[in-house]
Amino acid sequence: MLGVAATGTLFSQGPTDSLAATRALLDSGKVQEGETAIRVYLASHPSSADAHFLLGYALFREQKAQASLDEFTAGAKFRRPGSVELKIVAADYVMLNDLSDADKWFSQVVRESPNDADAWYLLGRTKYNENEFAAAIAALEHALTLHPKLVEAENNIGLAWKELNDKDKARSAFATAIAWQGDAPLDAQPFLNLGTLCAESQENEKALPLLLRAQSLAPGNPSVHEELGKVYLAMNRLAEAQAELERAVALSPETSSLHYKLGQVLRKEGQSARAQEEFAICERLNGAHSSSKTPNPPAGNPRDPQ
């Protein structure tokens, strides 16, 4: 899910004290408690736009996108949502895989609040997920003019350049995102992305330390273990490749490709029986995914935020 920074306020016309206190509950992480308080308030103030919008925000925090949108629609009967509220509406559409409407509302937000770096970043991410990579770069670069050294923006610029097949610019962007973090990095994604790019160019000796740094920052990310497994396999370090792919499978057991890659390593190690087990799991998962498809699936699934 795309994140929405808590910039601005959800109260465009001045909240009551009770709603302000409820917003404080939400901001402190007491989302369900806050939702209950808002519903109590709405029972006696059903025409309060602020309350409907705040409930929409609470439901967004609970990843209940359609219910959240319903509350914003209800509140819009009493006043027009402001740009901060529309940013949440746009993020709801991202959760629903409706990238066209997400793009529409993020674009509206940056028109109304052109200095909102977070909105420009989210618009750039949405453009990226729509495969509009040049437009994504433009939005992300604008975010950087408003929020210099925003690591997430620079990292996503690298992803977009990679999709445009300009690997030199992608490499430069990932390296810049790493450099901006200094000696105490927190974001594993630039290390993962640059390491993956190096591995794809058969630069395994360069890829390995980058991926190991990503692993230290995000040990629960199956993609990091997958990429490490692939690099160890390319270096013929089979035991280490097996260990990393087993970790990836443990973290993401429903990902069929991980079972297939683990099976390949096991087969190279002479563990034929175990390899066949992994190939069988891969086949079963692929069959399950195929049979669960609907005739008219929603158009385009957004990639996970990087």
N, C-alpha and C positions, 0 to 999 in steps of 0.2 A: 504494500500500500504506500502511495506517496504521502510523505509527511507534510503537514501544514504548520508552519511556525506560528507561534502565538503572538503575532504582531497586531497592533490595533485593538479594537474592542468589538464585541458582538452587540454592543448597545449603541445604536446610532442616535437615539433620542433620550439618553439618560435613564438608566435602570432604577427601579426601586431598590431600597436597601436589601430587601430579601432576595432579589434576583442577583444583586452584586455578591451577596454572601454565597449564593448557590454557585455562581461562577467560580468563586474561590474554592469551593469544594471540588469542582471539576479540575481546576488547575493544580490542586494538590493530589490528584489521582483518585479521589473518591467519586468515581463516575456513577456507579449505580446509586449511591446515596444522593448524589446531585440530581440524577434523573428522577428519583422519587420525589424530591423536594419541588422540582419544576412541575411535575404532574399535579401535585397538591395545589400549587399556585395557580395553574391553568384551570383547575376545577372551578375556582371563583373568579378568574380573570381570563375567560376564553378568547377575548378579543385582543389580548396582549401580543403584539408582534414580537417584542423582545423575548417573551417567554417561549413562544413557538420556535424562534430562531435558536434560543439557548438549548431547548430540548433537541433541536436538530443537531446542534454541536455535540451534545452528550451522546446521541445515537451514533454520530460519526465516530466518536471516540470508541464506541463499542463495536465498530465495524458493521453497523446495521444501515447500510447505505440507502436502501429504498425507503425505510422508515424515516431516516434523516431527511431525505428529499421531501417526503410528505409533509414534514413539519415546516420546512422552509416554504413550501407551497401554501400551507395554511397561514403562516405569518405574513406572506406577501399580499394577502387579501386586505391587510390593515396598513401596511407601508412597504415601500420597495426595499429589498435587502441592500445593505451597503457592500462595499468592495470586500471587506473581511468576511462577511457572510457568504458572498458569492464565491470566495476562494474555497470555502468548505463545500459549497454546492458542486464546484468543479471537481474537488477531490472525491466526492461521493460518486460522480460519474466515472472517475478512474477506477474506483472499486467495482463498479458495475461493468467494466470493460467497454464503456461507451466513450471512446476517445474523441469522437466528433463533438459531442456536447461538452466534454471536459475542455477541449481546445477552445470552444466557443466562450465558455465562462472564464477560463483563465485569461483569454484575450481581452474580455470585458474588464477584468480586474486590472490588468496593466494599463488599459486606457484610462480607467478612473483613478488608479493609484500608481502612476508611472515610476515612483521612487521605491516601490516595494520589491526589493531584491528577491525575496522568497517567491513571490508570484512569478517573476521572470524565470527563476530557476525551475519552478513547477511547469511553466509553459514550455520551457526548453525540454524537460523530461517528456512531456506529453507529445511534443513534436517528434522527438526521437522515437517514441513508441508508435507513432503514426508513419514511421519511415521517412519523415521529412527532415533529413539530416542537416541540410544547409540551414533551414529555418531554425532547427534546434541549436546549432552553433551560434546563430545570430542572437537568439534569446539568452543563451547561457553567457555569451560574452557581454551582453547588456547587464546581466545580473552581476558580473564581475566589476563593471564600472561602478555599480552601486555598493557592492560588498567586495572590495579587493581581497584577493587570496582566499576566496571561498573554495575550499578544496573540492567539495562535491561538484561544483560547476565545472571546474577545470578537468576533473576526472571524466565527467560526462561529455565534455568537448572532445576528449581523447576517444571515447567510445564512438562518437559521431564521425570523427575523422577516420576511424578504423572501418566503419561501415561504408564510408566513401572511398575506401581503398587507398587512403593516403597514410601509409604506415609511419612515415617519418614524422608527420604532424601529430599522429596519435601517440607515438613514442615520446615526443617532446612534451605533450600535454600531460601524460601520465607521470613523466619524470618531474615536471613542474609541480604537480599535485603532491608528489612525495616530498619534494624539497620544501614546500610551504609548511609541511608539518614539523619540520625541524628534527631535533634529536629525540623527541618523545611523541612519536606518531600515535594517532588513535584510529585512523581510518585505514582498514586493510585493503579496500577496493583498489586504490591506485597500484599497490604492490602486486595484487592479484592480476590486474589487467596488464600491467607492464610485463610481469613474469609470463603470462599467457602469450602475449605478443612475441616475446623473445623465443618461447618454446615453439611457436608456430613457424619461426624463422630458423629452427634447428639450432638456436643459441642456448643450448641446455645449461651450460656452465654459468651463463648470465641469468637464466631463468630461475635456477635453483635457489640462490640466496633471497631473491625477491619473494618467491613463493613460501619459503620458510619464514620470512618476516610476516607475510600475510597470515600464515598459520599461527604464529605467536599472538597476533592481534585478534584473530577470529577463528579460534579452534573449533567452533561449532558450525562453521560454514562448509557444507559438503563440497562446494565447487573448489575450494582451496585444496582439499584432500584429493579430489579428482585430478586437478591439474598437476599436483605433486606426483600422483601415481603415474600419470602419463609421462612426465619427465623422467622419473626413475625407470620406467619401462624402456624409454628411448635410450637411456644410459645403460641398459641391461642390468640394472640393480633390482632384480626381480623380487627379492624378499621385501625390500622397502616399498616397491610398487604395490605388492600384495597388501602390505599393512595399511598403506594410505587408502587404497580402494576399499578395503574392508571398513575403514573408518567412515568413508563416504557413504557406503551402503548402509551402515548402522544409523547414520544421520538422516538419510533419505532413502528408506527401503522401498519406496514405490517408484523410484526412478529406474526404468528398465535399462537405460544405457549404462548405468553404473554396474549392474549385474553382468552385462555383456563384457565390459572392459575387465572386470575382475575375472570372469571366465577365461578371457584371453591370456591373462597373466598366469592363472592356475594351469592352463594347458601348456604354456611354455615351460612351466616348472615341472611338468610331468604328472600333475595332479588331475588326471583325466576325469575321475569320478566326480570330484568337486566342481571341476569346470563344467561338466554336463549339468550339474544341479543349477549352477548359476545361469547357464544358457536357457534352461527350462523355465526358470523364474522370469527371465527376460521375455521369453515367448509368451508366458502366461500373462504378464503385465501388459504387453503390447496388445494381446487379444482382448483383455479387459478394457483397455483404453479405447480400442476400436469399437467394441460392442456398445460402449456407453455414449458414443457420439449421437447427437440429435440431428435430424435432417436439416435444420436451419440454425446452426450455432451462431452466437453473436459474433459480429465482425471484429476480428483483431484482438488478441490478448496482449495487454501491455506487458513489456518486460519488467522484471523486478527492478526497483531503484538500485542504482549502483553507487 
